[in-house]
Amino acid sequence: MFNNKTKSETTETTVTPGSASLIGSGTSLKGDITSSGDLRIDGTLVGNIICSSKVIIGANGVVEGDISGQMADIMGKVSGTIKVKELLQLKSNCQVNGNLHAAKLQIEPAANFNGQCHMIQETVSSSGKSGTSSSKEDYSKSPSLAIS
């Protein structure tokens, strides 16, 4: 009535890849979160996190689900698998119950971690970009060693 733009034109939003999202203290969410920017959780999340950037779980943050991201700093509580393509930092007084998959891992002395740790290697492709590949090897097919 007042302008010639349609409703779809006025509600378009652009996602800034470098933007950060915050789930504040006192906030509880149930469901999965997908983010292209940095993500910080200071509240409670029951669900999975899929992030193409950095994930930070604050000292009061609680996550009951899997976390997948480029990098992660864990200061709170996590129950689930954490998969990080680069550096995973477990800070003092954090509590992690689940398996870890990371290229680089830093665990501070007062951190509490219960689970398995799987290190992945960064590989450099012919284009010069780095990627990740699992360093897990199958030794069941290795030839046996004969000593004479």
C-alpha positions in Angstrom: 0.0 0.0 0.0 2.8 2.5 0.9 5.6 1.1 -1.3 5.9 -1.0 -4.4 8.2 -3.6 -2.8 6.8 -7.1 -2.2 6.9 -8.7 1.2 9.7 -11.1 0.1 11.9 -8.1 -1.0 11.6 -6.3 2.3 12.3 -9.4 4.5 15.5 -10.4 2.8 18.4 -10.8 5.2 22.1 -11.2 4.4 24.2 -13.5 6.5 27.6 -12.0 7.4 30.1 -14.9 7.6 32.2 -13.1 10.2 29.3 -12.5 12.6 29.1 -14.1 16.0 26.1 -15.6 17.9 25.6 -15.7 21.6 23.4 -17.9 23.7 23.4 -16.0 27.0 23.5 -17.2 30.6 20.0 -18.2 31.8 18.9 -19.2 28.3 17.9 -22.8 27.6 17.5 -24.2 24.1 16.4 -27.6 22.8 17.3 -28.4 19.2 20.2 -28.3 16.8 22.2 -25.1 15.9 23.9 -24.5 12.6 26.1 -21.4 12.3 28.5 -20.0 9.7 30.0 -17.5 12.2 31.5 -17.8 15.6 29.2 -19.2 18.3 29.3 -18.8 22.1 27.2 -20.8 24.5 26.9 -19.5 28.0 23.4 -21.0 28.6 22.1 -24.6 28.2 21.7 -26.4 24.9 20.2 -29.8 24.4 21.1 -30.6 20.8 23.9 -30.6 18.3 26.1 -27.7 17.1 27.3 -27.5 13.5 29.5 -24.5 13.0 31.9 -23.6 10.2 33.9 -21.3 12.5 34.8 -21.2 16.2 32.7 -22.7 19.0 33.1 -21.4 22.5 31.4 -23.0 25.5 31.6 -20.6 28.4 32.2 -21.4 32.0 28.5 -21.6 32.7 27.7 -23.2 29.4 26.2 -26.7 29.2 25.8 -28.7 25.9 24.2 -32.1 25.8 24.9 -33.1 22.2 27.6 -33.3 19.6 29.8 -30.3 18.5 31.3 -29.9 15.1 33.4 -26.9 14.1 36.6 -25.4 12.8 38.0 -24.6 16.3 36.6 -24.9 19.8 37.3 -23.6 23.3 35.5 -25.5 26.1 35.3 -24.0 29.5 31.9 -25.4 30.6 30.2 -28.9 30.4 29.8 -31.0 27.3 28.3 -34.4 27.0 28.8 -35.6 23.5 31.3 -36.0 20.7 33.5 -33.0 19.7 34.9 -32.9 16.2 37.2 -30.0 15.3 39.2 -29.5 12.1 41.9 -27.4 13.8 42.6 -26.6 17.5 40.5 -27.9 20.4 41.2 -26.3 23.8 39.9 -27.8 27.0 40.2 -25.1 29.6 40.6 -25.4 33.4 37.5 -26.7 35.2 35.7 -27.8 32.1 33.9 -31.2 32.1 33.8 -33.2 28.9 32.2 -36.6 28.7 32.6 -37.9 25.1 35.0 -38.6 22.3 37.3 -35.9 20.8 38.4 -35.6 17.2 40.9 -32.8 16.5 44.0 -31.9 14.5 45.5 -30.1 17.5 44.6 -30.6 21.2 45.4 -28.5 24.2 44.3 -29.7 27.7 44.9 -27.5 30.7 45.8 -29.4 34.0 42.5 -28.7 35.8 40.3 -29.9 32.8 38.2 -33.0 33.3 37.9 -35.3 30.2 36.4 -38.7 30.0 36.4 -40.4 26.6 38.6 -41.3 23.6 40.8 -38.9 21.7 41.4 -39.3 18.0 44.0 -37.0 16.4 43.4 -36.1 12.7 46.1 -34.8 10.4 45.9 -31.7 8.3 46.9 -32.4 4.7 48.0 -30.0 2.1 46.3 -30.5 -1.3 47.9 -29.5 -4.7 45.8 -26.3 -4.6 47.7 -25.3 -1.4 44.6 -25.4 0.8 44.7 -27.5 3.9 42.2 -30.2 4.8 41.8 -32.9 7.3 42.1 -36.7 7.1 41.9 -39.3 9.7 45.2 -40.6 11.0 43.7 -43.9 12.1 45.5 -46.8 10.4 44.4 -50.4 10.0 47.2 -52.5 11.3 45.3 -55.7 10.9 46.4 -55.8 7.2 50.1 -55.1 7.9 52.6 -57.7 6.8 54.1 -59.7 9.7 57.7 -59.3 10.6 59.9 -62.4 10.3 63.1 -62.5 12.3 65.7 -65.1 11.4 
